[in-house]
Amino acid sequence: ATALQAIARDLPMDRILIETDAPFLAPVPKRGKRNEPAYVVHVAEALAAIRGVEVAAIAAATTANFHRVFERVTPPGSSCV
């Protein structure tokens, strides 16, 4: 594994956020095309493969991490008070 893959594999799940480099450097299946934020799923899939977990685990963890870091964003299903 490359050093970056080792970091992605070993970093605690509660410390991970994912993103794309939109509009630059689209992920492998979209390489050569304009990058879109919707392609973040490809980042999640790659991270899941590296860590040997389901994509749903990556999605749940990174969503929870996002809402912990960006507290002012109301999580889906929460009421605005």
Protein Blocks (a to p, Z undefined) as FASTA:
>chain_A
ZZklmmmmmpcfklcccddfbfghiafklgoiacdfklmmmmmmmmmmmnopafklmmmm
mmmmmmmmmmmbccehiacZZ
